[in-house]
């Protein structure tokens, strides 16, 4: 089974991740410190991420979107 949907609950220090497959079956529930979040998402396949509406939601959305952008390579 492959993760296709992730719910991200944002808090000050520890963020909660709930990952599910396309049918909604839970595949992972993880607690991450802020410093671990981007490393965790780098390891995931492209997926839909739902983030609660709060003051830092736009920051995390920009960071996660940046992970999916193609990287420029030097010739």
N, CA, C and O atoms as a Tripos MOL2 file, in Angstrom:
@<TRIPOS>MOLECULE
protein
  300   299    75     0     0
PROTEIN
NO_CHARGES

@<TRIPOS>ATOM
      1 N           0.8450   -1.1870    0.0000 N.3       1 UNK1
      2 CA          0.0000    0.0000    0.0000 C.3       1 UNK1
      3 C           0.8820    1.2390    0.0000 C.2       1 UNK1
      4 O           1.9380    1.2660    0.6320 O.2       1 UNK1
      5 N           0.4380    2.2570   -0.7120 N.am      2 UNK2
      6 CA          1.2010    3.4750   -0.8420 C.3       2 UNK2
      7 C           0.4470    4.6390   -0.2110 C.2       2 UNK2
      8 O          -0.7720    4.7460   -0.3480 O.2       2 UNK2
      9 N           1.1700    5.5010    0.4750 N.am      3 UNK3
     10 CA          0.5700    6.6890    1.0670 C.3       3 UNK3
     11 C           0.1300    7.6170   -0.0550 C.2       3 UNK3
     12 O           0.9120    7.9430   -0.9480 O.2       3 UNK3
     13 N          -1.1370    8.0420   -0.0030 N.am      4 UNK4
     14 CA         -1.6210    8.9700   -1.0180 C.3       4 UNK4
     15 C          -2.2490   10.2190   -0.3990 C.2       4 UNK4
     16 O          -2.4450   11.2210   -1.0870 O.2       4 UNK4
     17 N          -2.5640   10.1640    0.8960 N.am      5 UNK5
     18 CA         -3.1630   11.2980    1.5930 C.3       5 UNK5
     19 C          -2.5000   11.4370    2.9560 C.2       5 UNK5
     20 O          -2.3070   10.4530    3.6700 O.2       5 UNK5
     21 N          -2.1520   12.6850    3.3100 N.am      6 UNK6
     22 CA         -1.5500   12.9440    4.6140 C.3       6 UNK6
     23 C          -2.2770   14.1120    5.2600 C.2       6 UNK6
     24 O          -2.5050   15.1440    4.6300 O.2       6 UNK6
     25 N          -2.6390   13.9350    6.5320 N.am      7 UNK7
     26 CA         -3.1870   15.0260    7.3250 C.3       7 UNK7
     27 C          -2.0960   15.5180    8.2510 C.2       7 UNK7
     28 O          -1.4390   14.7140    8.9120 O.2       7 UNK7
     29 N          -1.8880   16.8270    8.3120 N.am      8 UNK8
     30 CA         -0.8340   17.3950    9.1350 C.3       8 UNK8
     31 C          -1.4630   18.3160   10.1700 C.2       8 UNK8
     32 O          -2.0810   19.3240    9.8270 O.2       8 UNK8
     33 N          -1.3010   17.9600   11.4370 N.am      9 UNK9
     34 CA         -1.8140   18.7550   12.5500 C.3       9 UNK9
     35 C          -0.6460   19.5670   13.0940 C.2       9 UNK9
     36 O           0.3250   19.0070   13.6040 O.2       9 UNK9
     37 N          -0.7420   20.8720   12.9840 N.am     10 UNK10
     38 CA          0.3640   21.7570   13.3270 C.3      10 UNK10
     39 C           0.2470   22.2060   14.7820 C.2      10 UNK10
     40 O          -0.8290   22.5860   15.2440 O.2      10 UNK10
     41 N           1.3640   22.1560   15.4900 N.am     11 UNK11
     42 CA          1.4440   22.6580   16.8540 C.3      11 UNK11
     43 C           2.7570   23.4100   17.0110 C.2      11 UNK11
     44 O           3.5390   23.4980   16.0650 O.2      11 UNK11
     45 N           3.0030   23.9490   18.1920 N.am     12 UNK12
     46 CA          4.2160   24.7460   18.3810 C.3      12 UNK12
     47 C           5.4880   23.9130   18.2730 C.2      12 UNK12
     48 O           6.4240   24.3310   17.5920 O.2      12 UNK12
     49 N           5.5550   22.7780   18.9050 N.am     13 UNK13
     50 CA          6.7820   21.9870   18.9200 C.3      13 UNK13
     51 C           6.6570   20.6340   18.2350 C.2      13 UNK13
     52 O           7.5540   20.2310   17.4940 O.2      13 UNK13
     53 N           5.5650   19.9340   18.4700 N.am     14 UNK14
     54 CA          5.3860   18.5900   17.9210 C.3      14 UNK14
     55 C           4.1970   18.5950   16.9700 C.2      14 UNK14
     56 O           3.0960   19.0060   17.3370 O.2      14 UNK14
     57 N           4.4320   18.1320   15.7410 N.am     15 UNK15
     58 CA          3.3830   18.0600   14.7420 C.3      15 UNK15
     59 C           2.9650   16.6050   14.5650 C.2      15 UNK15
     60 O           3.7970   15.7030   14.6590 O.2      15 UNK15
     61 N           1.6950   16.3750   14.3110 N.am     16 UNK16
     62 CA          1.1620   15.0340   14.1330 C.3      16 UNK16
     63 C           0.9100   14.7940   12.6480 C.2      16 UNK16
     64 O           0.3610   15.6450   11.9480 O.2      16 UNK16
     65 N           1.3180   13.6290   12.1900 N.am     17 UNK17
     66 CA          1.0950   13.2350   10.7990 C.3      17 UNK17
     67 C           0.2190   11.9950   10.7960 C.2      17 UNK17
     68 O           0.4940   11.0270   11.5050 O.2      17 UNK17
     69 N          -0.8350   12.0300    9.9960 N.am     18 UNK18
     70 CA         -1.6990   10.8610    9.7990 C.3      18 UNK18
     71 C          -1.6890   10.5730    8.3080 C.2      18 UNK18
     72 O          -2.1760   11.3760    7.5130 O.2      18 UNK18
     73 N          -1.1360    9.4320    7.9280 N.am     19 UNK19
     74 CA         -1.0220    9.0710    6.5140 C.3      19 UNK19
     75 C          -1.9820    7.9270    6.1910 C.2      19 UNK19
     76 O          -2.1710    7.0110    6.9920 O.2      19 UNK19
     77 N          -2.5820    7.9990    5.0050 N.am     20 UNK20
     78 CA         -3.5360    6.9760    4.5850 C.3      20 UNK20
     79 C          -3.3340    6.6480    3.1140 C.2      20 UNK20
     80 O          -2.7480    7.4210    2.3570 O.2      20 UNK20
     81 N          -3.8380    5.4730    2.7300 N.am     21 UNK21
     82 CA         -3.7890    5.1000    1.3110 C.3      21 UNK21
     83 C          -4.9920    5.7110    0.5980 C.2      21 UNK21
     84 O          -5.7770    6.4360    1.2090 O.2      21 UNK21
     85 N          -5.1330    5.4210   -0.6770 N.am     22 UNK22
     86 CA         -6.2130    5.9810   -1.4800 C.3      22 UNK22
     87 C          -7.6030    5.6010   -1.0290 C.2      22 UNK22
     88 O          -8.5690    6.2920   -1.3520 O.2      22 UNK22
     89 N          -7.7230    4.5140   -0.2860 N.am     23 UNK23
     90 CA         -9.0210    4.0680    0.2090 C.3      23 UNK23
     91 C          -9.3090    4.5620    1.6170 C.2      23 UNK23
     92 O         -10.3670    4.2740    2.1770 O.2      23 UNK23
     93 N          -8.3650    5.3080    2.1910 N.am     24 UNK24
     94 CA         -8.5710    5.8610    3.5260 C.3      24 UNK24
     95 C          -8.0750    5.0010    4.6670 C.2      24 UNK24
     96 O          -8.3040    5.3330    5.8300 O.2      24 UNK24
     97 N          -7.3980    3.8980    4.3660 N.am     25 UNK25
     98 CA         -6.8620    3.0400    5.4220 C.3      25 UNK25
     99 C          -5.6130    3.6870    6.0240 C.2      25 UNK25
    100 O          -4.7040    4.0970    5.3030 O.2      25 UNK25
    101 N          -5.5840    3.7690    7.3430 N.am     26 UNK26
    102 CA         -4.4480    4.3890    8.0260 C.3      26 UNK26
    103 C          -3.1830    3.5680    7.7860 C.2      26 UNK26
    104 O          -3.1790    2.3480    7.9440 O.2      26 UNK26
    105 N          -2.1140    4.2580    7.4020 N.am     27 UNK27
    106 CA         -0.8320    3.5980    7.1720 C.3      27 UNK27
    107 C           0.2270    4.0570    8.1580 C.2      27 UNK27
    108 O           1.1750    3.3220    8.4360 O.2      27 UNK27
    109 N           0.0790    5.2610    8.6900 N.am     28 UNK28
    110 CA          1.0740    5.7660    9.6360 C.3      28 UNK28
    111 C           0.4770    6.8840   10.4720 C.2      28 UNK28
    112 O          -0.3150    7.6900    9.9850 O.2      28 UNK28
    113 N           0.8650    6.9180   11.7250 N.am     29 UNK29
    114 CA          0.5630    8.0240   12.6240 C.3      29 UNK29
    115 C           1.8660    8.3420   13.3280 C.2      29 UNK29
    116 O           2.3910    7.5320   14.0910 O.2      29 UNK29
    117 N           2.3820    9.5390   13.0610 N.am     30 UNK30
    118 CA          3.7290    9.8800   13.4990 C.3      30 UNK30
    119 C           3.7200   11.2370   14.1880 C.2      30 UNK30
    120 O           3.0370   12.1640   13.7530 O.2      30 UNK30
    121 N           4.4900   11.3390   15.2730 N.am     31 UNK31
    122 CA          4.7310   12.6280   15.9220 C.3      31 UNK31
    123 C           6.1150   13.1000   15.4950 C.2      31 UNK31
    124 O           7.0920   12.3580   15.5970 O.2      31 UNK31
    125 N           6.1900   14.3460   15.0150 N.am     32 UNK32
    126 CA          7.4580   14.8890   14.5410 C.3      32 UNK32
    127 C           7.7280   16.2380   15.1810 C.2      32 UNK32
    128 O           6.8160   17.0420   15.3770 O.2      32 UNK32
    129 N           8.9740   16.4730   15.4990 N.am     33 UNK33
    130 CA          9.3840   17.8120   15.9060 C.3      33 UNK33
    131 C           9.4570   18.6560   14.6340 C.2      33 UNK33
    132 O           9.5870   18.1240   13.5310 O.2      33 UNK33
    133 N           9.3720   19.9540   14.7990 N.am     34 UNK34
    134 CA          9.3900   20.8500   13.6380 C.3      34 UNK34
    135 C          10.5980   20.6010   12.7420 C.2      34 UNK34
    136 O          10.4920   20.6520   11.5170 O.2      34 UNK34
    137 N          11.7310   20.3340   13.3520 N.am     35 UNK35
    138 CA         12.9600   20.1180   12.5830 C.3      35 UNK35
    139 C          12.9440   18.8180   11.7790 C.2      35 UNK35
    140 O          13.7810   18.6410   10.8940 O.2      35 UNK35
    141 N          12.0220   17.9150   12.0630 N.am     36 UNK36
    142 CA         11.9560   16.6180   11.3870 C.3      36 UNK36
    143 C          10.9450   16.5800   10.2390 C.2      36 UNK36
    144 O          10.9610   15.6520    9.4300 O.2      36 UNK36
    145 N          10.0800   17.5650   10.1660 N.am     37 UNK37
    146 CA          8.9450   17.5130    9.2380 C.3      37 UNK37
    147 C           9.3910   17.4240    7.7770 C.2      37 UNK37
    148 O           8.9330   16.5420    7.0500 O.2      37 UNK37
    149 N          10.2610   18.3050    7.3460 N.am     38 UNK38
    150 CA         10.6580   18.3060    5.9330 C.3      38 UNK38
    151 C          11.4190   17.0450    5.5620 C.2      38 UNK38
    152 O          11.2550   16.5330    4.4550 O.2      38 UNK38
    153 N          12.2450   16.5340    6.4630 N.am     39 UNK39
    154 CA         12.9470   15.2760    6.1840 C.3      39 UNK39
    155 C          11.9470   14.1330    6.0140 C.2      39 UNK39
    156 O          12.1240   13.2830    5.1410 O.2      39 UNK39
    157 N          10.9090   14.1040    6.8310 N.am     40 UNK40
    158 CA          9.8820   13.0630    6.7290 C.3      40 UNK40
    159 C           9.1800   13.1390    5.3650 C.2      40 UNK40
    160 O           9.0200   12.1220    4.6900 O.2      40 UNK40
    161 N           8.7650   14.3430    4.9660 N.am     41 UNK41
    162 CA          8.0350   14.4880    3.7120 C.3      41 UNK41
    163 C           8.9170   14.2610    2.4910 C.2      41 UNK41
    164 O           8.4160   13.8650    1.4390 O.2      41 UNK41
    165 N          10.2130   14.5000    2.6090 N.am     42 UNK42
    166 CA         11.1220   14.2180    1.4850 C.3      42 UNK42
    167 C          11.1150   12.7350    1.1270 C.2      42 UNK42
    168 O          11.3320   12.3790   -0.0310 O.2      42 UNK42
    169 N          10.8710   11.8840    2.0920 N.am     43 UNK43
    170 CA         10.8890   10.4350    1.8830 C.3      43 UNK43
    171 C           9.5700    9.8870    1.3500 C.2      43 UNK43
    172 O           9.5100    8.7310    0.9320 O.2      43 UNK43
    173 N           8.5210   10.6910    1.3560 N.am     44 UNK44
    174 CA          7.2130   10.2260    0.8930 C.3      44 UNK44
    175 C           7.0700   10.3850   -0.6080 C.2      44 UNK44
    176 O           7.6910   11.2620   -1.2080 O.2      44 UNK44
    177 N           6.2460    9.5300   -1.2180 N.am     45 UNK45
    178 CA          5.9120    9.7460   -2.6310 C.3      45 UNK45
    179 C           5.0090   10.9870   -2.7240 C.2      45 UNK45
    180 O           4.4550   11.4140   -1.7120 O.2      45 UNK45
    181 N           4.8560   11.5640   -3.9060 N.am     46 UNK46
    182 CA          3.9360   12.6970   -4.0370 C.3      46 UNK46
    183 C           2.5490   12.3010   -3.5410 C.2      46 UNK46
    184 O           2.0440   11.2280   -3.8720 O.2      46 UNK46
    185 N           1.9410   13.1720   -2.7480 N.am     47 UNK47
    186 CA          0.6320   12.8680   -2.1880 C.3      47 UNK47
    187 C          -0.1160   14.1560   -1.8530 C.2      47 UNK47
    188 O           0.4610   15.2430   -1.8510 O.2      47 UNK47
    189 N          -1.3910   14.0160   -1.5760 N.am     48 UNK48
    190 CA         -2.2300   15.1260   -1.1600 C.3      48 UNK48
    191 C          -2.0000   15.3630    0.3220 C.2      48 UNK48
    192 O          -2.0310   14.4210    1.1130 O.2      48 UNK48
    193 N          -1.7660   16.6300    0.7120 N.am     49 UNK49
    194 CA         -1.5370   16.9550    2.1190 C.3      49 UNK49
    195 C          -2.6050   17.9360    2.5680 C.2      49 UNK49
    196 O          -2.7830   18.9980    1.9720 O.2      49 UNK49
    197 N          -3.3080   17.5660    3.6200 N.am     50 UNK50
    198 CA         -4.3020   18.4530    4.2250 C.3      50 UNK50
    199 C          -3.7100   19.0510    5.4880 C.2      50 UNK50
    200 O          -3.1860   18.3340    6.3410 O.2      50 UNK50
    201 N          -3.7970   20.3710    5.6010 N.am     51 UNK51
    202 CA         -3.2360   21.0700    6.7500 C.3      51 UNK51
    203 C          -4.3490   21.8870    7.3980 C.2      51 UNK51
    204 O          -5.1230   22.5560    6.7130 O.2      51 UNK51
    205 N          -4.4190   21.8250    8.7170 N.am     52 UNK52
    206 CA         -5.4180   22.6180    9.4150 C.3      52 UNK52
    207 C          -5.1880   24.1070    9.1630 C.2      52 UNK52
    208 O          -4.0570   24.5300    8.9210 O.2      52 UNK52
    209 N          -6.2290   24.8760    9.2170 N.am     53 UNK53
    210 CA         -6.1090   26.3170    9.0290 C.3      53 UNK53
    211 C          -5.6550   26.9510   10.3420 C.2      53 UNK53
    212 O          -6.3720   26.9290   11.3420 O.2      53 UNK53
    213 N          -4.4520   27.5120   10.3150 N.am     54 UNK54
    214 CA         -3.9250   28.1990   11.4890 C.3      54 UNK54
    215 C          -2.8600   29.1910   11.0230 C.2      54 UNK54
    216 O          -2.6020   29.3170    9.8260 O.2      54 UNK54
    217 N          -2.2600   29.8750   11.9530 N.am     55 UNK55
    218 CA         -1.3160   30.9440   11.6150 C.3      55 UNK55
    219 C          -0.1200   30.4590   10.8020 C.2      55 UNK55
    220 O           0.3690   31.2020    9.9520 O.2      55 UNK55
    221 N           0.3660   29.2460   11.0300 N.am     56 UNK56
    222 CA          1.5600   28.7700   10.3290 C.3      56 UNK56
    223 C           1.2590   27.8400    9.1580 C.2      56 UNK56
    224 O           2.1830   27.2900    8.5580 O.2      56 UNK56
    225 N          -0.0030   27.6570    8.8280 N.am     57 UNK57
    226 CA         -0.3640   26.7380    7.7450 C.3      57 UNK57
    227 C           0.2340   27.1710    6.4120 C.2      57 UNK57
    228 O           0.6960   26.3220    5.6490 O.2      57 UNK57
    229 N           0.2390   28.4600    6.1130 N.am     58 UNK58
    230 CA          0.7870   28.9240    4.8370 C.3      58 UNK58
    231 C           2.2910   28.6790    4.7680 C.2      58 UNK58
    232 O           2.8160   28.3340    3.7100 O.2      58 UNK58
    233 N           2.9750   28.8550    5.8790 N.am     59 UNK59
    234 CA          4.4190   28.5760    5.9060 C.3      59 UNK59
    235 C           4.6850   27.1220    5.5580 C.2      59 UNK59
    236 O           5.5090   26.8310    4.6910 O.2      59 UNK59
    237 N           3.9890   26.1990    6.2310 N.am     60 UNK60
    238 CA          4.2220   24.7750    5.9790 C.3      60 UNK60
    239 C           3.7990   24.3930    4.5700 C.2      60 UNK60
    240 O           4.4470   23.5610    3.9350 O.2      60 UNK60
    241 N           2.7230   24.9860    4.0740 N.am     61 UNK61
    242 CA          2.2940   24.6940    2.6950 C.3      61 UNK61
    243 C           3.3740   25.1020    1.6980 C.2      61 UNK61
    244 O           3.6710   24.3490    0.7710 O.2      61 UNK61
    245 N           3.9680   26.2890    1.8760 N.am     62 UNK62
    246 CA          5.0360   26.7220    0.9690 C.3      62 UNK62
    247 C           6.2390   25.7880    1.0460 C.2      62 UNK62
    248 O           6.8280   25.4520    0.0190 O.2      62 UNK62
    249 N           6.6050   25.3670    2.2500 N.am     63 UNK63
    250 CA          7.7460   24.4630    2.4180 C.3      63 UNK63
    251 C           7.4870   23.1140    1.7410 C.2      63 UNK63
    252 O           8.3740   22.5720    1.0820 O.2      63 UNK63
    253 N           6.2840   22.5750    1.8990 N.am     64 UNK64
    254 CA          5.9610   21.2760    1.3000 C.3      64 UNK64
    255 C           5.8510   21.3830   -0.2220 C.2      64 UNK64
    256 O           6.2690   20.4720   -0.9370 O.2      64 UNK64
    257 N           5.2990   22.4760   -0.7160 N.am     65 UNK65
    258 CA          5.2270   22.6740   -2.1620 C.3      65 UNK65
    259 C           6.6320   22.7490   -2.7440 C.2      65 UNK65
    260 O           6.8940   22.1930   -3.8110 O.2      65 UNK65
    261 N           7.5340   23.4300   -2.0530 N.am     66 UNK66
    262 CA          8.9100   23.5540   -2.5270 C.3      66 UNK66
    263 C           9.5860   22.1920   -2.6530 C.2      66 UNK66
    264 O          10.4470   22.0160   -3.5140 O.2      66 UNK66
    265 N           9.2200   21.2360   -1.8250 N.am     67 UNK67
    266 CA          9.7970   19.8890   -1.9130 C.3      67 UNK67
    267 C           9.4340   19.2090   -3.2220 C.2      67 UNK67
    268 O          10.1960   18.3790   -3.7180 O.2      67 UNK67
    269 N           8.2890   19.5450   -3.7850 N.am     68 UNK68
    270 CA          7.8420   18.8810   -5.0100 C.3      68 UNK68
    271 C           8.3180   19.5830   -6.2660 C.2      68 UNK68
    272 O           8.1100   19.0830   -7.3720 O.2      68 UNK68
    273 N           8.9560   20.7410   -6.1110 N.am     69 UNK69
    274 CA          9.4420   21.4810   -7.2770 C.3      69 UNK69
    275 C          10.7080   20.8220   -7.8210 C.2      69 UNK69
    276 O          11.5360   20.3420   -7.0470 O.2      69 UNK69
    277 N          10.8630   20.7960   -9.1370 N.am     70 UNK70
    278 CA         12.0930   20.2340   -9.7170 C.3      70 UNK70
    279 C          13.2940   21.0570   -9.2740 C.2      70 UNK70
    280 O          13.2320   22.2850   -9.2100 O.2      70 UNK70
    281 N          14.3610   20.3790   -8.9760 N.am     71 UNK71
    282 CA         15.5990   21.0530   -8.5660 C.3      71 UNK71
    283 C          16.4000   21.4470   -9.8030 C.2      71 UNK71
    284 O          16.4690   20.6860  -10.7680 O.2      71 UNK71
    285 N          16.9920   22.6100   -9.7770 N.am     72 UNK72
    286 CA         17.8660   23.0220  -10.8720 C.3      72 UNK72
    287 C          19.1920   22.2950  -10.7220 C.2      72 UNK72
    288 O          19.7260   22.1790   -9.6180 O.2      72 UNK72
    289 N          19.7090   21.8180  -11.8150 N.am     73 UNK73
    290 CA         20.9930   21.1190  -11.7760 C.3      73 UNK73
    291 C          22.0260   21.9110  -12.5500 C.2      73 UNK73
    292 O          21.7080   22.5740  -13.5370 O.2      73 UNK73
    293 N          23.2280   21.8390  -12.1090 N.am     74 UNK74
    294 CA         24.3430   22.5140  -12.7970 C.3      74 UNK74
    295 C          24.7740   21.6960  -14.0010 C.2      74 UNK74
    296 O          24.7380   20.4660  -13.9620 O.2      74 UNK74
    297 N          25.1850   22.3750  -15.0820 N.am     75 UNK75
    298 CA         25.6290   21.6160  -16.2690 C.3      75 UNK75
    299 C          26.9250   20.8910  -16.0290 C.2      75 UNK75
    300 O          27.4270   20.2120  -16.9240 O.2      75 UNK75
@<TRIPOS>BOND
     1     1     2 1
     2     2     3 1
     3     3     4 2
     4     3     5 am
     5     5     6 1
     6     6     7 1
     7     7     8 2
     8     7     9 am
     9     9    10 1
    10    10    11 1
    11    11    12 2
    12    11    13 am
    13    13    14 1
    14    14    15 1
    15    15    16 2
    16    15    17 am
    17    17    18 1
    18    18    19 1
    19    19    20 2
    20    19    21 am
    21    21    22 1
    22    22    23 1
    23    23    24 2
    24    23    25 am
    25    25    26 1
    26    26    27 1
    27    27    28 2
    28    27    29 am
    29    29    30 1
    30    30    31 1
    31    31    32 2
    32    31    33 am
    33    33    34 1
    34    34    35 1
    35    35    36 2
    36    35    37 am
    37    37    38 1
    38    38    39 1
    39    39    40 2
    40    39    41 am
    41    41    42 1
    42    42    43 1
    43    43    44 2
    44    43    45 am
    45    45    46 1
    46    46    47 1
    47    47    48 2
    48    47    49 am
    49    49    50 1
    50    50    51 1
    51    51    52 2
    52    51    53 am
    53    53    54 1
    54    54    55 1
    55    55    56 2
    56    55    57 am
    57    57    58 1
    58    58    59 1
    59    59    60 2
    60    59    61 am
    61    61    62 1
    62    62    63 1
    63    63    64 2
    64    63    65 am
    65    65    66 1
    66    66    67 1
    67    67    68 2
    68    67    69 am
    69    69    70 1
    70    70    71 1
    71    71    72 2
    72    71    73 am
    73    73    74 1
    74    74    75 1
    75    75    76 2
    76    75    77 am
    77    77    78 1
    78    78    79 1
    79    79    80 2
    80    79    81 am
    81    81    82 1
    82    82    83 1
    83    83    84 2
    84    83    85 am
    85    85    86 1
    86    86    87 1
    87    87    88 2
    88    87    89 am
    89    89    90 1
    90    90    91 1
    91    91    92 2
    92    91    93 am
    93    93    94 1
    94    94    95 1
    95    95    96 2
    96    95    97 am
    97    97    98 1
    98    98    99 1
    99    99   100 2
   100    99   101 am
   101   101   102 1
   102   102   103 1
   103   103   104 2
   104   103   105 am
   105   105   106 1
   106   106   107 1
   107   107   108 2
   108   107   109 am
   109   109   110 1
   110   110   111 1
   111   111   112 2
   112   111   113 am
   113   113   114 1
   114   114   115 1
   115   115   116 2
   116   115   117 am
   117   117   118 1
   118   118   119 1
   119   119   120 2
   120   119   121 am
   121   121   122 1
   122   122   123 1
   123   123   124 2
   124   123   125 am
   125   125   126 1
   126   126   127 1
   127   127   128 2
   128   127   129 am
   129   129   130 1
   130   130   131 1
   131   131   132 2
   132   131   133 am
   133   133   134 1
   134   134   135 1
   135   135   136 2
   136   135   137 am
   137   137   138 1
   138   138   139 1
   139   139   140 2
   140   139   141 am
   141   141   142 1
   142   142   143 1
   143   143   144 2
   144   143   145 am
   145   145   146 1
   146   146   147 1
   147   147   148 2
   148   147   149 am
   149   149   150 1
   150   150   151 1
   151   151   152 2
   152   151   153 am
   153   153   154 1
   154   154   155 1
   155   155   156 2
   156   155   157 am
   157   157   158 1
   158   158   159 1
   159   159   160 2
   160   159   161 am
   161   161   162 1
   162   162   163 1
   163   163   164 2
   164   163   165 am
   165   165   166 1
   166   166   167 1
   167   167   168 2
   168   167   169 am
   169   169   170 1
   170   170   171 1
   171   171   172 2
   172   171   173 am
   173   173   174 1
   174   174   175 1
   175   175   176 2
   176   175   177 am
   177   177   178 1
   178   178   179 1
   179   179   180 2
   180   179   181 am
   181   181   182 1
   182   182   183 1
   183   183   184 2
   184   183   185 am
   185   185   186 1
   186   186   187 1
   187   187   188 2
   188   187   189 am
   189   189   190 1
   190   190   191 1
   191   191   192 2
   192   191   193 am
   193   193   194 1
   194   194   195 1
   195   195   196 2
   196   195   197 am
   197   197   198 1
   198   198   199 1
   199   199   200 2
   200   199   201 am
   201   201   202 1
   202   202   203 1
   203   203   204 2
   204   203   205 am
   205   205   206 1
   206   206   207 1
   207   207   208 2
   208   207   209 am
   209   209   210 1
   210   210   211 1
   211   211   212 2
   212   211   213 am
   213   213   214 1
   214   214   215 1
   215   215   216 2
   216   215   217 am
   217   217   218 1
   218   218   219 1
   219   219   220 2
   220   219   221 am
   221   221   222 1
   222   222   223 1
   223   223   224 2
   224   223   225 am
   225   225   226 1
   226   226   227 1
   227   227   228 2
   228   227   229 am
   229   229   230 1
   230   230   231 1
   231   231   232 2
   232   231   233 am
   233   233   234 1
   234   234   235 1
   235   235   236 2
   236   235   237 am
   237   237   238 1
   238   238   239 1
   239   239   240 2
   240   239   241 am
   241   241   242 1
   242   242   243 1
   243   243   244 2
   244   243   245 am
   245   245   246 1
   246   246   247 1
   247   247   248 2
   248   247   249 am
   249   249   250 1
   250   250   251 1
   251   251   252 2
   252   251   253 am
   253   253   254 1
   254   254   255 1
   255   255   256 2
   256   255   257 am
   257   257   258 1
   258   258   259 1
   259   259   260 2
   260   259   261 am
   261   261   262 1
   262   262   263 1
   263   263   264 2
   264   263   265 am
   265   265   266 1
   266   266   267 1
   267   267   268 2
   268   267   269 am
   269   269   270 1
   270   270   271 1
   271   271   272 2
   272   271   273 am
   273   273   274 1
   274   274   275 1
   275   275   276 2
   276   275   277 am
   277   277   278 1
   278   278   279 1
   279   279   280 2
   280   279   281 am
   281   281   282 1
   282   282   283 1
   283   283   284 2
   284   283   285 am
   285   285   286 1
   286   286   287 1
   287   287   288 2
   288   287   289 am
   289   289   290 1
   290   290   291 1
   291   291   292 2
   292   291   293 am
   293   293   294 1
   294   294   295 1
   295   295   296 2
   296   295   297 am
   297   297   298 1
   298   298   299 1
   299   299   300 2
@<TRIPOS>SUBSTRUCTURE
     1 UNK1         2 RESIDUE 1 A UNK
     2 UNK2         6 RESIDUE 1 A UNK
     3 UNK3        10 RESIDUE 1 A UNK
     4 UNK4        14 RESIDUE 1 A UNK
     5 UNK5        18 RESIDUE 1 A UNK
     6 UNK6        22 RESIDUE 1 A UNK
     7 UNK7        26 RESIDUE 1 A UNK
     8 UNK8        30 RESIDUE 1 A UNK
     9 UNK9        34 RESIDUE 1 A UNK
    10 UNK10       38 RESIDUE 1 A UNK
    11 UNK11       42 RESIDUE 1 A UNK
    12 UNK12       46 RESIDUE 1 A UNK
    13 UNK13       50 RESIDUE 1 A UNK
    14 UNK14       54 RESIDUE 1 A UNK
    15 UNK15       58 RESIDUE 1 A UNK
    16 UNK16       62 RESIDUE 1 A UNK
    17 UNK17       66 RESIDUE 1 A UNK
    18 UNK18       70 RESIDUE 1 A UNK
    19 UNK19       74 RESIDUE 1 A UNK
    20 UNK20       78 RESIDUE 1 A UNK
    21 UNK21       82 RESIDUE 1 A UNK
    22 UNK22       86 RESIDUE 1 A UNK
    23 UNK23       90 RESIDUE 1 A UNK
    24 UNK24       94 RESIDUE 1 A UNK
    25 UNK25       98 RESIDUE 1 A UNK
    26 UNK26      102 RESIDUE 1 A UNK
    27 UNK27      106 RESIDUE 1 A UNK
    28 UNK28      110 RESIDUE 1 A UNK
    29 UNK29      114 RESIDUE 1 A UNK
    30 UNK30      118 RESIDUE 1 A UNK
    31 UNK31      122 RESIDUE 1 A UNK
    32 UNK32      126 RESIDUE 1 A UNK
    33 UNK33      130 RESIDUE 1 A UNK
    34 UNK34      134 RESIDUE 1 A UNK
    35 UNK35      138 RESIDUE 1 A UNK
    36 UNK36      142 RESIDUE 1 A UNK
    37 UNK37      146 RESIDUE 1 A UNK
    38 UNK38      150 RESIDUE 1 A UNK
    39 UNK39      154 RESIDUE 1 A UNK
    40 UNK40      158 RESIDUE 1 A UNK
    41 UNK41      162 RESIDUE 1 A UNK
    42 UNK42      166 RESIDUE 1 A UNK
    43 UNK43      170 RESIDUE 1 A UNK
    44 UNK44      174 RESIDUE 1 A UNK
    45 UNK45      178 RESIDUE 1 A UNK
    46 UNK46      182 RESIDUE 1 A UNK
    47 UNK47      186 RESIDUE 1 A UNK
    48 UNK48      190 RESIDUE 1 A UNK
    49 UNK49      194 RESIDUE 1 A UNK
    50 UNK50      198 RESIDUE 1 A UNK
    51 UNK51      202 RESIDUE 1 A UNK
    52 UNK52      206 RESIDUE 1 A UNK
    53 UNK53      210 RESIDUE 1 A UNK
    54 UNK54      214 RESIDUE 1 A UNK
    55 UNK55      218 RESIDUE 1 A UNK
    56 UNK56      222 RESIDUE 1 A UNK
    57 UNK57      226 RESIDUE 1 A UNK
    58 UNK58      230 RESIDUE 1 A UNK
    59 UNK59      234 RESIDUE 1 A UNK
    60 UNK60      238 RESIDUE 1 A UNK
    61 UNK61      242 RESIDUE 1 A UNK
    62 UNK62      246 RESIDUE 1 A UNK
    63 UNK63      250 RESIDUE 1 A UNK
    64 UNK64      254 RESIDUE 1 A UNK
    65 UNK65      258 RESIDUE 1 A UNK
    66 UNK66      262 RESIDUE 1 A UNK
    67 UNK67      266 RESIDUE 1 A UNK
    68 UNK68      270 RESIDUE 1 A UNK
    69 UNK69      274 RESIDUE 1 A UNK
    70 UNK70      278 RESIDUE 1 A UNK
    71 UNK71      282 RESIDUE 1 A UNK
    72 UNK72      286 RESIDUE 1 A UNK
    73 UNK73      290 RESIDUE 1 A UNK
    74 UNK74      294 RESIDUE 1 A UNK
    75 UNK75      298 RESIDUE 1 A UNK
